[in-house]
Every structure is written in C-alpha cells, then in structure tokens.
Amino acid sequence: MSNGHSLDLRERVIAAWQQGEGKSAIARRFMLGYATVRRYITRFEASGSARPRPHGGGARRKVDAEGEALLWRLVRERPDATDEELARLYAQHAQYTVGHATVNRVLHRMGLTRKKSHSTPWRATARP
C-alpha cells in the first residue's frame, strides 16, 4: 500500500469540488483516481475535514510476556526441541495454540538462536 496524499492536496481537491468542478475533472487535473477524489469528498461531507483517518493499529501479539516466559522455560527444559515441538508443548500449557512460525518469531525476538553450537570448530586442524 502506498503512502497517503498530503493534506494540502486533499484540501485542494475539496476546494475545487466546492467551486463546482466535477469529480472526473478534479481527478484528471490532480492526476488522482476517480475513486480517490470521491472518497476525499465523501469523508469531507461526513466529518468536515479532509484529514485522513488515523491508522487502524495492527494485529496484537499472539504471545504476550507470560507466553514468552513459558517458551523460555520450555526451551530451557528441551533445548534441542524443534519449533514444531515447542508449538505443541506451548499448546499443552497455554489456553491457545500457535504455529511453529510464531514460535520462531518469538524466540528470535527474545534473542534465542536455534542454531546449534559445536563443541569444536568445524576446521580444528589446518589443511596440509
């Protein structure tokens, strides 16, 4: 989705409409879509302002701080568990289920890596 148009442009669209210019002509003049012009005018008629509506927010996190603590405990108990296994264990202890991708994102956000560390470096000896 693109960024919204400036308030100045919206106000110029409203001013042109109030002076009697047609919506199609306004759309061509300001290089906007007809639906955009119609939406700006409709919003102006309803609220008296050309300002855009506030952002609607977004999806809430599925795993809150309590869920993060549970995942932390599960990882400490079973450090070799896969994300799928952790998701199943989480579902057994929590009131809802989450997918393995959600588990992975939460672990990443908590700073936990799923990469195994080797006890010795991969190339412990130099090549001849």
Beta strands, then each sheet from edge to edge (+ up, - down):
end
